[in-house]
Amino acid sequence: MNELPKHPNLFASEIIKFTRYSKTLIYQLLERGEIPSYKVNGVYRIDRTEFTEWWEKQRVRQNFESA
């Protein structure tokens, strides 16, 4: 799996690369507010810590549902 960049604010393209989810899915999740984010001049920014917490919850949910 890819590693997240070390800087505190991530871009959608970095999330797409990390998760290997489609661009469409990531933007849908961002627009619905499922991935915590904010916009600067119309560009999504994702706090690295908040994204990491969200990602761990997704992994736990995925493991629970597949058990």
C-alpha positions in Angstrom: 0.0 0.0 0.0 1.1 3.5 -0.6 2.1 5.8 2.2 0.5 9.1 3.0 2.7 12.1 2.5 4.0 13.5 5.8 2.6 17.0 5.4 -0.4 17.9 7.5 -2.9 18.8 4.7 -3.6 16.4 1.9 -5.1 16.9 -1.5 -7.7 14.6 -3.1 -5.1 13.3 -5.5 -3.0 12.0 -2.6 -6.0 10.3 -1.1 -6.9 8.7 -4.4 -3.3 7.4 -4.7 -3.2 6.1 -1.1 -6.6 4.4 -1.1 -6.5 3.2 -4.7 -10.2 4.2 -4.8 -11.5 5.8 -8.0 -11.4 9.5 -8.5 -15.2 9.5 -8.8 -15.7 7.7 -5.5 -13.3 9.9 -3.6 -14.9 13.1 -4.8 -18.4 11.6 -4.0 -17.2 10.9 -0.4 -15.7 14.4 -0.1 -18.9 16.1 -1.4 -21.1 14.1 0.9 -18.8 15.0 3.8 -18.0 11.3 4.6 -14.2 12.1 4.3 -13.5 15.1 6.6 -12.3 18.0 4.5 -12.5 21.7 3.8 -12.1 23.7 0.6 -9.6 26.4 -0.1 -10.3 28.4 -3.3 -12.5 25.5 -4.5 -9.8 22.8 -3.8 -10.4 20.1 -1.3 -7.9 19.9 1.6 -8.0 16.9 3.9 -6.4 17.1 7.4 -4.0 14.2 7.6 -4.9 13.3 11.2 -8.6 13.4 10.5 -8.2 11.3 7.3 -6.1 8.7 9.2 -8.8 8.4 11.8 -11.5 8.0 9.1 -9.4 5.5 7.2 -8.9 3.3 10.3 -12.7 3.4 11.0 -13.3 2.2 7.4 -10.8 -0.6 7.8 -12.4 -1.7 11.1 -15.9 -1.6 9.5 -14.7 -3.5 6.5 -13.1 -6.2 8.7 -16.3 -6.5 10.8 -18.5 -6.8 7.7 -16.3 -9.5 6.1 -16.2 -11.6 9.3 
